[in-house]
Amino acid sequence: MPELNLAHLSWTTALGAAYLLVASLSVLHVLLNKDNERAVISWIGLIVLSPFLGSLLYWLFGINRIKRRAQRTIPQDAGDGLYLDRRSHLKQKLPDHWQALMNLGYSVHQTEYSANNAIVPLLNGDAAYPAMLDAIEAAQTSVVLSSYIFVYDETGRQFVTSLSAAHERGVQVRVLIDGIGIDYGWHKTDRALRSKGVKTARFLPTISLSGARFINLRNHR
């Protein structure tokens, strides 16, 4: 009986030590990388109160890897007069209700914005699909299509035909489909496009060891 208790105690000690190590590393990472106080408190609470599970959830969903990648390409002179002049110019030209959004964009990546742009919202497929097909047919250099679902139905076949025709006339065509959305019927579309020479790819394949760390980037684009 004493030997059993000793063995149980050893496992408990090892498990507790592992929890303290993992939780400490996770909490330290939160403190060093999170700016929002609410986010810091929430993540630390989850990590401490949910042994191992909280840390796992943080490392999967709590890290903004897009921003970390973007920061590597930010110019080293981000804090000099040129950058400040751009921010000042931005505030003078843009309406007040756009200021916060554009400042957020600069915090992620400081590429200078260009003027004279326009955006036309296309609601639902009735408005979006005809405009997309017209744009593909008018393309002269490249076409990049990203979609969560690309079903090989009547509408899907229209896109396959237009994309294939663009490829045949020398336009560079690339099609990206989500790794989960692919199961909605993308396989037939994939084969049809590839048979015409169009290059396709999956965004975050569901079975991928290297893509597991980017699971929090899954969306419906």
Secondary structure, 3 states (H helix, E strand, C coil): CHHHHHHHHHHHHHHHHHHHHHHHHHHHHHHHHCCCHHHHHHHHHHHHHCCCHHHHHHHHHCCCHHHHHHHHCCCCCCCCHHHHHHHHHHHHHCCHHHHHHHHHHHHHCCCCCCCCCCCCCCCHHHHHHHHHHHHHHHCCCEEEEEECCCCCCHHHHHHHHHHHHHHHCCCEEEEEEECCHHHHCHHHHHHHHHHCCCEEEEECCCCCCCCHHHHHHCCCC
